[in-house]
Amino acid sequence: NVMKNLISSVLISLIIQLCSFAQTSNLSNQTSFKQKEEKIDSIMKSHIIHKGKKPVHSFLLYAKNNTTGFEINTGVGTIGRNDTPIDEQYQYNVASITKTFVSTIILQLEEEGKLKTSDKVINFLGETPFIQFKEIHKINGVSYADDITIEMLLHHTSGIADIFSDAETKFNISVLFHKKRQYTTEMFIKRYYKYKLNEKAFNKPGEGYHYSDINYMMLGFIIEKITGKSLPEAIRERILNPLKMDATYFEYYEPKKGNGKRIDAFLNRINITKNINTSYEWGGGGLVSTTKETGVFIEALFDLKFFKNKSTLDKMIDSTITKKFGHDYGMGIFSLELKGKTFYGHGGFYGSLLIYEPIEKITFSANIGQANAPFDSGEVVSQLLNSIIN
């Protein structure tokens, strides 16, 4: 009995100590997390710049560190030039982050046996009149379109020219003269040929890296051809609805979703959101979302919510092919080294970044609403990650 009482007494003592330690540890975590939030808030607010040629009126951030339990979802600044303060629920055009959604569906279709990434694109798009795929890639008048594979589109190694970078001045002038023009995909591709970009291929298929939104337009057409649905419908059915991404939608091609809160995105002093119809972005960058919902998407991607096999995700994030051309781009996703860790994700034209570190499970999703930041964006991301990681 004495021994039983002694053991009981020791156990009670241990339980009290453990409870006390847990409470202290919890309080310590709360204090630490509060300090992190204050530091992050300070960094974000210090980069709100309302004046000048490249204003940054808003800063949205969702971040999570699964290892430490730290999570933050916040927004500072204003919608745009007005004084309306924003919060974390504000939506923005995610731009090229859309490419990761498109590549996800292509790889799902491969798992379903409906295509192989090694397949020739001409087999899917060869008979679509307005695409004229046979003519899309020429060097010195010679067509190399027959050699382009789906994999090359995904990796940006097809050599297909880009309307936004290779005909930037022409296209921007056209947009500024017709600010509210609603594009169809057919109109956009016709403009590509009008500028004779098909005759200005960057490299022979597979022999170089050239980032081109046209690659992802073509992938969008392949998705439509195979599924019999529009690209926005396919993205909604396969990704947005299963994840309950209720504040995400394909702008100009779907009804608006969410609470209607929207920041203004700027290109220098031009308020793109207020003044320009960006329906031309489509498969290369047409989604509107929030930092939290894009964070949910990339976490689900790495949690294999979309793929049956881990090998599919491994293939998606493998940048071996583009490394030989000096890039770290997989299939609709790039890799980068930050703070001694490898993150995977994508950026977006209007100051967006979505990245994920799969070992410690660190999510980082941000937007500053400015295409040309007046500060070193990489340094700001590094400062914020310091607080999120440590």
Disulfide bonds with the S-S distance in Angstrom:
none
